[in-house]
Amino acid sequence: MVINLRSDTQTLPTVEMLEEMKKAPLGDDVFGEDPTVNKLEKLAAEKLGKEAALFVASGTMGNLCALMSHTHPGEEVILEANAHIYYYEVGGYSRLAGLSPRLVPGEHGIMTVDMIKKVIRPKNIHFPSTALLCIENTHNRGGGTVYSVSLMEEITQFAHELGWKVHVDGARIFNAAIALGVEAKELVKEADSVMFCLSKGLSAPVGSLLVGERTFIERARKIRKMLGGGMRQAGVLAAAGIVALEKMINRLTEDHAHARYLAEELLKVKGLKIDLNTVQTNMVYCDISQLKASALQLTEWLKGEGLLVSPVPPDKIRLVTHRHICREDINKAVEIIKMVIKDNNLLF
């Protein structure tokens, strides 16, 4: 048996999702004629408190559509220094959107207005014009950390005062909302656009949504087509997304509880370090710098014992809880980690 803590992208669709996918009414979504996609987009817009939504193949595509819809080539986008858009999306902000990144060193991925102010440059013929600010909530490389409602509002209002648009990379925005005990729409009510994923903790097999004002979504829809994202009878996928939004949000509390338990148990293991302040949702970033192994080496040894985790070179591993992980799995995972450390003599 393999214990998969690599990512919440490993989740499989529920039985109900598969049944809905089989019987979903279909049409050509490029022409706006797929009733199941239309239903999903309407539901997504309502959940996030926006006018309209667009179903896209992935979070990366959704973020890129947003960046290209809000800006013009040659402009600047402000990002936290470890943002997913900057770190893991193949440089699309530069290659395809033509944007120059301006990075803000946050604290565990969280920016404040004062931090943003430090990277703002005066108007000058030598500098690109800033057009967009992106906020990642929850913040992946920060440890699954969460921006509060008040901080989201403060940053967004500040950006708008400067004439910038604000996009939220909310791949796990429902994890953030559950952690704070608020509705997701409260977190993003001032934002111009939001992307969120269906295929992580919500367990749908494929897809993300981009939401915002109707005119913005119209621009994004054309860009989606340009990027090759017109999916025709996409209702077969959208059907699972509807179940995800209607049935799978509240259960994220279980993932958060399991992540906290996992972190507390790993802290008992000699040679491992975890900042519990960052364990706010379903992620655990574990510092292994006190072991005689790199992140890549340890990941391979753990894989050989049936435990999948993600390496974060040079000296961290990431473990993510999700619907298929229970307390028994966590206890077994901790025992595997202890065994690998002992058997390979990894303690200094």
N, C-alpha and C positions, 0 to 999 in steps of 0.2 A: 504494500500500500504506500502510495506517495502522498505526503502532506505538502500541499501547495500553498505556500505563503509568499510566493513571488509577487503577486499583484491581485487586486480585485478584478482585473480584466479577465481572470481565469474563470469567472463565474459562468455557469451554464444556464440556459433558459429553463424556467419552471415548466411543469406539465401544462399548466393553464396557458402559458405563452405559446407552447407548441400547438395546442389545440386551436387557439385563436389564429395563429399563423395559417393553419390548414384551411380555415373557413373564411378568411378575410376577403371582403369584396375588393376587387382590384380595378385599376385603370392606368392610364399613362400619366405619371406624375409630372413629366416635363411639360405637359399641356394643362397641368392642374386638375386632372381628371381622376386621380386615385382617391376614392372616398376615405380609405383607411388612413392614408397619409394626411389628408385634409383634417380628419378628426384628431390625429395625433398633434398636428401643428396648432390647432385651436386649443387643445388641452394644455400644451406646453406654454403657449402665450398666457393663458389664464393662470397657470401655476406660478409664473414669474411676474405677473402683473404688467405685461407688455401688450402692444397692439397686434403683433403678428409673429410668426415663427417659420423657420425653414429647417426641414429634415435633411441632414447631411450624413455622409458616410462615416465620418470620424470627427473627433475633437480637433485634431490638427486642421482638417479641412474647414471646420466651423470657425476656428480662430483666424485662419488665413482669409476666409471670406469677409470676416469682420474688419480685419486690418485693411484689406483692399477697398472695402466699402466706405470706410471712414476717412481715408487719406488719399494723397496723391504721391507718386514716386518722387523721391528727393526730400521728403519730409522726415521728421524725427518722431520715433515712438519711445516713450519712457516705460521701462520695465524694471522690476526688481532683479537684482544681479543673478539670482538663481531661478528665474522664472522658467516655466516649462516652455513657453513660446520661444525664449532665447536659447534654452539649453537642449531641448529635445525635439524640435520641430524642423530640423534639417536646414535652418537658415532661410526658411520661406519668407520671413519678414523682409529679408534683403534681396534674395534672388527673384522672388515673384512679386512682392509688394513694393520693392524698391525703396525700403525704409532704412533709416540709420538708427540703430539702437542707442539709447542713453540709459545707462544702468544705475540703479539705486541700491547700494548695499543695505539690505534690511536686517532686521533681527529675527533669526529663524524664519526668514522669508517675509516678514511683516514690515511694511513701510509705514512711516508717519509723514505728515505734511512737512515737518521740519527736515526730515531726511530728503524728501523730494526737492525742497527748496535749495538744498546744497548742490544739486546737479543742474539747476536751471541756469542757462547762460543768457546774457543780455542779447538783444537784437543786434546782429552784426552781419555784415556781408559775407563773412567767412563761415557762418554757422547755418545748418539747416533749421527750418522753422518747425517747432514742435506742434504736432497736430493731435496726438493721441496718448493717453495714459492707460496702461493695462494693469489690472489687479488680479492676482490669482488667489482664489478662495474656494476650497482649502489650498494651502501652499504645499506642493508635493515635497520638494527638496528641503523645505523648512521642517518637515516631519509630519505633515498633515495638519499644520497649524491653521488657526481660524482668525479672520478679521471680524471684529465685532460690528454690530449695526452702527454704532456711533462713529467708529473709525471709518467705515465704508462711506457714511454720509459726509464726514469731514473731508476726506480725500476727494470725493466726487465733486463736492461743492467748490473746493479749492481749484480743481482742474477746470471746472466750468467757468469760474471767474476769469481764468486766463485764456478762455476760448478754446480749450481742448475738449475733445470727445473722450469718453471713458468706456472702455470695454472690460468686461469681467470674464476671465478664464475661470469659469465655474464648473470645471469638469466634475468636481465633487461638491457642488454648491448645496446639495441636499444633506450631505454629511455635515457641512458647516451649520446649516439651519437646525438640524437635529441637535448638534452639540450645544447650540445657543438657546434652544427651546423656542425658536421663532419660525414663522413661515419664510420660505425662501424669497418670496416677493418683497418681504421687509428688508432683506439684506441688499437687494439690488434696485430698490425703487427709484433711485436717482441716476442709475447707470444708463448709458445710451444703448448698450447691447450686452448680452450675456450668452455664453456658450455653456452647455452642460451635456454630460455624457449619460447615455442609457446603458452602456455596456460595461460599466464597472460594478459598483455595489448594487445597482438596481437590477442586474442580472439579465438584461436583454442581450441578445447575441451580437447585434451590430447597431451602430448609429448614435448620433448626437443631434442636438437641437441648437439653433441660433435664434435668439429672440430679440426684438427691438421694435422701433416704430415701423409703421407699414412701408413708408418710402425707403427706409434703410433695408428692410427685408427684400423689397423689390430689386434694389441694387445688388444685394447679396445673392439673390436667386440667379441673376444673369452671370455673376462671377462664378457661382457654383457650376453652371453649365459650361463656362469657359474652362474650368479646371477638370472637366470630365465627370462631374458629380451628378448629372442627370440620370436617375436610376430606373426610369420607366415604371414597371409594376412593383414599386417599392413598398406597397401596402403589406406584402408578406413579411417584411421586416418591421414596418410601423406597428403592426398588430401587437408584436411583443413589447414595443415601446409603450403602448397604451396601458398594457397590464403593469409594466414597470412603474409608470407614474401613478396608477390608481391603487396598486397593491404593495409596492416594495419599498416605499420611502420610510415608513415608521420603523420597519425592522432593522434599519441601520443602527439603532441603539444597541442591538446585540453585538454588532461588529465593534463598536466603540468599547463596550465593556470587555470584550475578549482581548482587544488590543491593550487595554490598561492592565488586565491580568497578565498577559504575556510579558509586558514590560517589567512588571513587578517581579515576576519569576526569573526573568533574565538578569535582573539586577543582583540576584542571589548567586549568580555564576561568576566565579573568580576569573578575572581577565576581561570582563565585559563592562562597558559604561553606557548608560542611557540617561538622557536629560528628561525626566518625567514631565517637566513643564511643556515639552513639545508633543507629548502623547495626548492629543486633544480629540482625535477622531479614530481612524482605523489603521494608522501606520505606526510602526516602531522602527526608528533608526538607531542601530546599535553600533557603538564605537568599539572596534577591535584592535586599536593601536597598541594595547598591552599584550597582544598575542604575537607569537612568532609566525605570522601568516599574513598574506595580503588578502584583500577582500575577494579577489578572483580565486585565489587558492582555497580559501575557506568555503566559498560557494561551491566549488567543485567537490570538495570532500563531503560537504553536507548532502549534495546531490547523490553521491555514491551511497549514502545511507538512507535515501528516500525522503529527504527534506529539501524543498525548493525555496530559495530566497533570492533576492536581487543584490548583486554586488554594487557598491557605491564607492569606487576606487578613490583614494588608495586604501582607506582604513575604516570603512563602514559597510554594514549590510542593512538592507531594508526588508522588513517583514510586514505583510499587509493582511489583515483579517477580512473575511468576507462570508457569504452565506454558507459556503461548504466547510467552514472551519468551526469546530466545537471545542469545548473545554478539554475533552480527552485528547484531541489533536494537539492542542497547545502544550499539554503536559508531555506528550510524546516528543514534540519538537524540542522542548527544553532538554529532555533527556538525551536526544540525539546530539545536540550541540555540546552538552557536557562530555559525552562519550568521545566525540571527534577531538575536542580539546585535549582530553586525557590521552587517547590512543596515539595522537600525533605529537605529544609532548610540546604543546604550543605555549605553555606558560614560561615566562622568563624566570 
